[in-house]
Amino acid sequence: MSSYTPQTDLSLERSRLVGIILGGVSYGVYLLLTVQAVTALMQRPRRGQKIANNRCMLLCYTLITFALSTICFACSAKYTEVIWINLRDAPGGPVALIENSMHYRINFVAILCGYVAELFMQALLLYRCFVLWDWARHVMIPMFVVYIGMIAAAIVVLVQAGTGSSFYTINATLAYLVILVANTVLYTILVAKRLLSIRSEMKMALAEYHDSSIYDTIILMVVESAMAYTVFVIIFIVAFAVHSDTVSTLCFLSIYQVQGITQLFIIIRVARGRAVTHAWSTRNAPAAPTTLAFAGTTSEGTNATMPEQDSASESCSISAKSAEANV
């Protein structure tokens, strides 16, 4: 008795199934953090201050990126159902459906929404960096060049995907991922350098200013967030470069949620005023900003008495602005 045996690649099929399960887990975490971020952003600041304008901007950003990521994951989950249920008897079997996923519009919608969400997230990094550097041209120009290169690479990927090309053979994807990592690393270096510079200015301006933990905490928060996402993307890049379709599939199904999660961690911590250590509450050193705030709000501890020298006032102004901008 003869039977039809479809094309088989069990490792690729497992990677798709495991990938969508891990994608569901990461989406669940992303959903939880989104709810927490929206709740924190909608709460009125302490002492009755008005909600700052860029809280509204971050609220819109959070909702838009979440909506795009939701569409992306929903399309991927639906196509996984199609692979093993709706079209399980299709020529070539599940393997052909996985390899030729871009022949189906639902996957193009998924990658389109994912790329748009990712570009929104990278745009937020640019905004943070520009505000922190006071819109300095020598910082804006290279960052804009990298961002434009990212958009160009994304367009090439989407055009090729729209023609039905196999996702694993679109070489522009590799260029896009490399530019993505470069932009994230460049942002991290610039932000850390600026904060270290401001910390040094504070120490020079105020002889009694010995505690720089607020700057160390911000730097650590930014580096931790960028490192987690960068390592994930580097794994994706290596897998894609060596044509490891199984690992590429695992990474692809979670990459957008991972970036969203890392950025929401920062937004939530700052919105709740947790982006500092508890050392300030137990020290008798001269008061310094003890809570990060959104631009336009007044944080607790910022009304401390400071020396009246012009240089000290200027340094404190720079410090407050920098802490608020790096949200």
Buried (B, 14 or more C-beta within 10 A) or exposed (E): EEEEEEEEBEEBBEBBBBBBEBBBEBBEBBBEBBEBBBEBBEEEBEEEEEBBEBBEBBBEBBBEBBEBBBBBBBBBBBBBEBBBEEBEEBEBBBBBBBBBBBBBEEBBBBBBBBBBBBBBBBEBBBBBBBBBBEEEEEBBEEBEEBBEBBBBBBEBBBEBBEEEBBBBEBEBBBBBBBBBBBBBEBBBEBBBBBBBBBBEBBBEBBEEBEBBBBBBBBBBBBBEBBBBBBEBBBBBBBBBEEEBBBBBBBBBBBBBBBBBBBBBBBBBBBBBBBBBBEEBEEEEEBBBBBBBBBBBBBBBBBEEEBBEEEEBEEBBEBBBBBBBBBB
